[in-house]
Structure formats: structure tokens, C-alpha cells
Amino acid sequence: MLSLEVAFVAVPVSQQRKLSQRSGNICAFPGCGLLLTAEGTPEEPVVVLGEMAHIVAESPNGPRGDSPLTTEERNRYENLILLCNQHHQLIDSDGALAMYTVERLQAMKEDHEKRVERRLGGRPNVKADLPPMVNSTVHSNVLPVTQMPRHVYGAPCLVDRESEVRPEGTSTGVMTPFILREGRLWAFQNLRDESGPFAAFVDRSATERFDSREWWADPDKLQWYVALLNRSLNKLTGRLGLRLDRNHHRYYFEPEEEGVQRTVVYRPLNTNKATRSVVWQPKKKATGEARNYWLHRAVSLRFFLIGNSQWCLSIRPELRVTSDGFESIDAKHVGRQVTRKKARLFNYDLLAEVQFWRDFLGKSSPRISFPFGDGQSLVISTSLSSGQVRWPGIPPEHDMPFKNVEYVDDLFTWAEAESLSEDDALDHEQDEEAGYEGVIVD
């Protein structure tokens, strides 16, 4: 694009761009034909000779300035003509104003731009017919969090390393995520409790309790809170038999036996039951020969805060590649292959991957639960977030139905949900009984 050096800084860049492109780098004055750029110096290889001229002057006191046009209209493409310096001065000179009227300059501009189009022989930019717009429900890869731990507890830690902390005495199913920061142990359990899982590792008398929302509003504490949530994910995925790929921050399936492929039963998009390979050794289509690598279904899970109080969990399906089912292959050797496979995942395929992971993580139930005891819990709904959009839609071959949007409670999942709600209420009652009015717990 030709960049113009002009004194009229009020002309928007978009209008300058239109003028320069349609003028073809040539002075618009009839018979001139001067190119408006020239070779310069090594420091400035291209010198701009063109000047934007106003047909109706930018100022009412300028040449041809007597006009009802507004200031904005005077600085639009329609009122500009691209000229060399000599002809710019000519049309604005006092003796030539009667000859170069607004009407004549407008005709000069129009004739020149049409002549440029004809000589360049460009293809007309014909407006393409757009497909009809349709209303669709679009599902995302985000699950809403419906319940968060109300409090975070901290106390001076009696050991130096996290590996030395071994939570004790928890009831079946209770999760005990914790982190060490600034010499203190932080957890969702009440660290003052003498029978708590961390009683042997902290100074219970110096326990602090914070409202979770206070941490969400503090950028540093928010990172600590997310670290606790991630430790909770580690607990959940570990119980489901997934392994953690620390280098890529994702969870993946591993063979249960060396050299044996692995499958999982789950509920897909539109039926009640199906089997999916989660660890397998691909084969060459032509010969059926096994390839020299294994593929593992993997997932990246990330908590994020929307606004001041709404949390969500994103699910990003991935693939892990190993040489034998266990030993990871360097990313530089597999990046192109994995990218190619992902590129073949169309809307329905990607939705099927997300469906697999939310079903597996939630055990085909309406929610994913993280019980921490002491009346605290984290609950994630397995209903995919969705919204209505008006758009051209997707090709029919990829526009498949999606029936299993939500899971219905059975007797067991309903009882679990009721238990979690009661725990949250109990936590509130216990706070009142303990007189937790400040941050420090005596």
C-alpha cells in the first residue's frame, strides 16, 4: 500500500488506503502519468512523491471551501484526489480555481480510477452469495462449577517439604489436597481439628481461616487457590487410573499391561453405551502392520474464574504419543502428526471427545464431586455450557444430533448430591458454633 505524506492529519488511515489503492500510484491529473513513488537511499529505499488533495478544501477558507460538507465528509475518500506536487499546487492556485472546479476535479478523479482499473485488468470483486442463516445451539467444552469450598485454612507447617506430609485418618472418599507456601500448609480441611488429616504436621494453635472469596480477589492468593484446585484434580484423576504428564500439564491413560491395548466403556453422544480405545497401537492401512508408536487419549483440565464468583472447568482433549505404551516420544518428533490428527476433528468429532471425558470423569452422573470433609466440597456439573447463535451453520455431514446433553439423577447420585448440600449447611453451622468471626482461629 502507498503511504502518503500529507499535512492533513485528520484524514483517517482507512480513507488514505482507499485513495492510494484505487489511484494505482499514478497522478490523477490528465496526461501526467507520473509515478508517485521513486527510488531513494539505502536508509529510505522508497520516496513518496504523491500528495492528497482535497476537492472541497478541508477548511471553509481554503480552495473550493464553500460547501455544506461537514469536516468529517471533507476528509473522506470521496473528497480526495491523489496528485503529484506540481499538479496539486496548480489546482489550488488562485488563478486556476475557476478552471478546476469541484465538479471537474470529481470527474478527473473518477476517470483516472476507472482508467487504472482497465489498464491493470483486475478481476471484479463480486459479492458472493452467502448461505442462509440458521439458529443453532452451540455446546462448549466448559463445565460450570456449582459449589466451591467456602474456606481455606492455613497453619505453620512443622516439616519443610511437601513429600514429608502424609495426611492421616480421613474417611473413605475424602480428598486432602494441600500446598506449602511461605512456611505454611494450606488446605480445605480445618487445620485446628486435632483429629484432622494434617494434625501431626501443623501448629494447630496458629491456624488461620480465610473466606475463599477473599483469595479470589487477590491475584497472588488466587494462584494458590487454583493450585489447591489442581491438586484436587490430581486426586480425582488418580482414583480413576489416569497418569499425570507434568511436562505438558495433562492427564492420560496408560496400558494396564505391557503391550496390551486398553478400552473404556462410556456413554457417547447419542447412545447409552459404547467402547472406546484409550491406549492403542495404530496400524498401517495398506498392510495392517503395527506402527512403531502408541497413542494415548489425554486431557488438559483447567479451572478459571469468570467475573467475581463463577468458576468453570475447561476440557481440552489431547493425544499423548509413546514408543511402547510407556516411554514418551520427544514432542519435536510427534508434533506434526498430532496436529494433523487434531485438524481432522470437525465439530461433531471434537464434541464426541469432550463428551467422552466429561462422562469418564463424572462416571456418567450429573456431577463431578470432590468431597473434602468438614462440610466442604467442590462440585462440577457435567452439563455442557451452551448458547444460541445465528450463523450459516455447519455442513450437513458434520451436523449430527446430540442427545446426552444432561445426565439424569438416579437414586445414588441424588443421595450424593443431597449429602454434599447437607455438608455445606453443616459447615456453616459449625462456623457459627465455633464463633469464627475473624481470620485468626484461637
CORVENPE-V239026 format. One record per run of one state. SS is the DSSP state (helix for helix, strand for strand, loop for the rest). FROM is the first residue (numbers start at 1). TO is the last residue. Records with the same first field share a line. If there is no record, write none. Layout:
BEGIN
SS=FROM-TO  FROM-TO
END
This chain:
BEGIN
loop=1-12  24-25  27-34  36-36  40-45  49-50  55-70  75-76  84-84  93-93  97-101  121-133  148-150  158-161  165-177  182-183  188-198  203-203  207-207  217-218  240-242  246-249  253-261  267-273  281-282  284-289  291-293  307-309  323-327  329-330  344-346  363-366  374-375  392-395  399-410  435-439  441-442
helix=13-23  71-74  77-79  85-92  94-96  102-120  162-164  199-201  204-206  212-216  219-239  331-343  347-362  396-398  411-434
strand=26-26  35-35  37-39  46-48  51-54  80-83  134-147  151-157  178-181  184-187  202-202  208-211  243-245  250-252  262-266  274-280  283-283  290-290  294-306  310-322  328-328  367-373  376-391  440-440
END
